[in-house]
């Protein structure tokens, strides 16, 4: 049976030459024709030889038949040699144990990292080519085997699910139509979905799983909470099943823009905006003179430069640009230094440019004399009289007017020596901060009731105050007053004096001391206080309180002077002395630190832009709109619109309340570029807002996992590694393994054997070796002599 299968496994390059096999019977014909016909005559002298002739006849016949068989075989091999037979490795492998009837599972990695290009060919093209060759070989080896084809990014939608590799299924064409996505593809999540699908098939056949991937280290070599990445596949395979790992990528160097942001939450028209961009070098060599092109709404700005980025390191470039007009602007950053993976060389950012940052100052102690007015110095620092533009639109009200003021119209609220208000006003301020608004609190003589301050503002850590108030400290003599010094290097307090002797130029006569837990603490908001206000842009409300002390008094205890803490989506600043000249000399100090600090503080805690500046591929697009200006009708246009259709948004009404922002859920960002959100205003007009989608930074690290990195997830399985390099690519040609060199060697051996056996069978018999030598010599001499 094996011999029959071996014969069936043979194919020929020149099958017409097999007609030469007919020559194999030529020695038989010649042998029969050369036989002489004798007339039998009875002769008495021969009777004595009959007995000896009978004894040797069988041996002579066997020798003749053996020589004829060797000559026939030699001619047959010569015909096969000319026909050039070959065998296929798949069939040879089948002969060695592959019995067919197995499921062939192809898993293709179509994540964004597969778009890396080397010598004009992407890694994904190599994945496609490897898969196509596998299908071709499976078709040749065992065309009845079911084939399963999965993509890592969409395992729930297999390309083939238990199909035969026939032309009717058009699987090769389906493979050609695939493209790498911009989506991250966590391998374990994809393999879990594939394992569930395969586990539902109860055929009981053997399985061979081919995993064709670039094996990006950050994705494949990571240990998850559930275990090894390849654990789901291991769980559904038996000892008889096989896993064939086919890597298509080598080590890949890459430069990428992994993030960009504005240094302030608000960008104001006509004022410089500070932009920071982070570039990562994922290669093994340092990168020098890295230039970054800057483009704002199609207008080119001077390029930013990073001198050197070490291997495996990141570096930042900072620059300023000025948006001339309010509106939503598109900032595009691009690396000048191109590499094999240009997908992450471009980063897009949306800038929501405002006419000004809206600041509400609540004056807790107004006075007719400007120098006695609590908010006088602060108002002039934020909005000075004259041509100087601070980018702040300042409104001043009294503490009595605070209760009826709509705080959502402002980006920052500053409380200057305000008596603890009623609970409704406090709740309004807390809600304002939770939704992203900035609050600044300045102390004074109206704030000396420590118990009331803690009860209203701190509330055991659930209130708006980042610190708990301890006591009031007053210094009677000027010589006893303490100074104000910065704590660390930060832009807000950059002009404040350090903790040395120069800090004495700012004198503080009175202050509120607060409990300081090393500048940071966390408190959990109570259920009563952590209301269910909708999160801005879909961000979940966080009850964690992170507090940072950025300035301290120079007393012995180094009491906190200026603290900034998070509260929901907003920030709250707390200054432990007054903002006027009643408790300190800071507003009148000539070093300019008061004005600069107040300007920076207002910008730092201001409400961030209402929508995310950028998201990464694979995330869902969400939009937040004020209900008083927009109708709940939004559609999202993809980057290739109108070739691709727009997708209507879904307004999330389950959390909506009267006066709350509308949360609109859009599609998953499956393309890089700029999505346009088309909104309908309540006045009947329309408005468009760009939403930028960039590549996930995790996809930019293109280092490749090795066999040892994946070994823990494959223990107990039959695993083979096949490099999809030149050897794999040439396997289509090499799959026809010609055997003519072997046939040639066998043919030469048969001819030599035939010659030797012919000599051996024809030698004189019954004589000693010395006699044969003498006879041969005498015969030779005789022939010579006769000649």
MOWOUR-V570804 format. One record per backbone hydrogen bond with DSSP energy under -0.5 kcal/mol. CO is the residue of the C=O (numbers start at 1). NH is the residue of the N-H. Records with the same first field share a line. If there is no record, write none. Layout:
BEGIN
CO=NH ; NH
END
This chain:
BEGIN
1=5
2=6
3=7
4=8
5=9
6=10
7=10
11=86
14=17
15=18
16=19
17=20
18=21
19=22
20=23
21=24
22=25
23=26
25=29
26=30
27=31
28=32
29=33
30=34
32=35
36=38
38=40
43=46 ; 47
44=47
45=48
46=49 ; 50
47=50 ; 51
49=53
50=54
51=55
52=56
53=57
54=58
56=60
57=61
58=62
59=63
60=64
61=65
62=66
63=67
64=68
65=69
66=70
67=71
68=72
69=73
70=74
71=75
72=76
73=77
74=78
75=79
76=80
77=81
78=82
79=83
80=84 ; 85
83=13 ; 14
84=13
85=739
86=11
87=737
88=92
89=93
90=94
91=95
92=96
93=98
94=97
97=99
101=206
103=105 ; 208
104=106 ; 148
105=107 ; 210
106=108 ; 150
107=212
108=110 ; 152
110=181
111=114
112=115
113=116
114=124
116=123
118=121
121=118
122=126
123=127
124=128
125=129
126=130
127=131
128=132
129=133
130=134
131=135
132=136
133=137
134=138
135=139
136=140
137=141
138=142
139=143
142=145
143=165
146=104
147=162 ; 163
148=106
149=159 ; 160
150=108
152=155
154=157
160=149
163=147
164=166
166=169 ; 170 ; 171
167=170
170=174
171=175
172=176
173=177
175=178
183=112
186=190
187=191
188=192
189=193
190=194
191=195
192=196
193=197
194=198
195=199
196=200
198=201
200=202
206=103
207=242
208=105 ; 210
209=211 ; 244
210=107 ; 212
211=213 ; 246
212=109
213=248
215=705
216=219 ; 220
217=221
222=224
224=227
227=224
228=231
229=232
230=234
231=235
232=236
233=236 ; 237
234=237
238=241
241=718
242=209
243=245 ; 720
244=211 ; 246
245=247 ; 722
246=213
247=724
254=282
256=258 ; 280
259=278
261=276
265=609
267=354
268=271
271=323
273=275 ; 321
274=263
275=319
276=261
277=317
278=258 ; 259
279=315
280=256 ; 282
281=312
283=312
287=309
289=291
290=306
291=293 ; 336
292=304
293=334
294=301
295=297 ; 332
296=299
298=300
299=296
301=294
304=292
306=290
307=289
309=287
310=313
313=281
315=279
317=277
319=275
321=273 ; 323
322=324
323=270
327=329 ; 353
329=331 ; 351
330=297 ; 332
331=349
332=295
333=347
334=293
336=338
340=117
341=344
342=345
343=346
344=257
345=335
347=333
349=331 ; 351
350=352
351=329 ; 353
352=267
353=327
354=269
356=358
357=359 ; 393
358=411 ; 412
359=361 ; 395
360=362 ; 414
361=363 ; 397
362=364 ; 416
363=399
365=374
368=370
369=372 ; 373
370=373
373=376
375=379
376=380
377=381
378=382
379=383
388=390
391=357
392=394
393=359
395=361
397=363
398=401 ; 402
399=402
401=404
402=405
405=407
406=409
407=410
411=438 ; 607
412=360
413=415 ; 440
414=362 ; 416
415=417 ; 442
416=364
422=425 ; 426
423=427
424=428
425=429
426=430
427=431
428=432
429=433
430=434
431=435
432=437
433=436 ; 570
434=569
437=571
438=413
439=573
440=415
441=575
442=417
444=447
445=448
448=450
449=453
450=454
451=455
452=456
453=457 ; 458
454=459
457=465
458=461 ; 463
459=462
468=515
471=513
473=511
474=476
477=480 ; 481
478=481
482=508
483=554
485=552
486=488
488=490
491=494
493=496
497=486
500=503
501=504
502=505
503=484 ; 506
505=507
507=509 ; 585
508=482
509=475
511=473 ; 513
513=470 ; 471
515=517
516=518
517=520
523=525
526=530
529=531
531=533
535=538
536=539
542=568
544=546
545=547
546=566
548=550 ; 564
550=487
551=561 ; 562
552=485
555=558
559=553
561=576
562=550 ; 551
563=574
564=548
565=572
567=570
570=567
571=439
572=565
573=441
574=563 ; 576
575=443
576=512
577=443
583=509 ; 510
585=588 ; 589
586=589
589=592
592=596
593=597
594=598
595=599
596=600
597=601
598=602
599=603
600=604
601=605
602=606
603=265
605=571
613=350 ; 692
615=694
616=619
617=184
619=669
621=666
623=664
625=662
626=629 ; 630
629=682
631=633
633=680
634=649
635=637 ; 678
636=638 ; 647
637=676
638=641
640=643 ; 644
647=636
649=651
650=665
651=653
657=660
660=627
662=625 ; 664
663=652 ; 665
664=623
665=650
667=621
668=670
669=618
670=182
673=675 ; 693
675=677 ; 691
676=637 ; 678
677=679 ; 689
678=635
679=681 ; 687
680=631
681=684
685=681
687=679
689=677
691=675
692=615
693=673
694=617
696=699
697=700 ; 701
700=702
703=217
706=709 ; 710
707=710 ; 711
710=713
711=714
712=715
714=717
717=719
718=243
720=245 ; 722
723=725
725=729
726=730
728=731
729=732
730=733 ; 734
731=735
733=736
735=89 ; 737
736=738
737=87
739=743
740=744
741=745
742=746
743=747
744=748
745=749
746=750
747=751
748=752
749=753
750=754
751=755
752=756
753=757
754=758
755=759
756=760
757=761
758=762
760=763
768=772
769=773
770=774
771=775
772=776
773=777
774=778
775=779
776=780
777=781
778=782
779=783
780=784
781=785
782=786
783=787
END
